[in-house]
Amino acid sequence: MTDIASLIAERRQEGREVWISGGASSEQVASLERALGISLPPSYATFLTSYGALGVDDSFVSGILDNDALDQSGGSVLGDTLRFRAHNEFPSSFIVIGKHEDGAYCLDTARQSKEREYPIVNFEFGSIQHASPVAQNFDEWLVLFQLEGMELR
């Protein structure tokens, strides 16, 4: 498994702008789970307690900001998810983990693996591409799309 902390250090060494909100407490993660009505996958829960939320250049991972799981501002997983859920087209089983110009990367909570992980889908309004996952779990998505800069397009 790729060491997230090492990849973050590499991005900083490259001179890229890295922002970390700061780890959230396990109580805040539990509060987020209650607010969303789901159990978070282990990989994402670990990310939240380690980093809270993350930005590399202009790409951000939604999370818990300033150890406040109920914060609904932009960049918070709760706020980003609620904003997308205001649209009828957005599936209620999706949790936003990273917005982009055409939509958002989401945990697809309707498809849990035996390891209690959720695949990551790319949701775009007016598209059905979210039928196929872009990563099998949060850690894989974090490494490929956020820290190694892979692009779908």
Secondary structure, 3 states (H helix, E strand, C coil): CCCHHHHHHHHHHCCCCEEECCCCCHHHHHHHHHHHCCCCCHHHHHHHHHCCCEEECCEEECECECCECCCCCCCEHHHHHHHHHCCCCCCCCEEEEEEECCEEEEEECCCCCCCCCCCEEEEECCCCHHHCCCECCHHHHHHHHHHCCCCCC
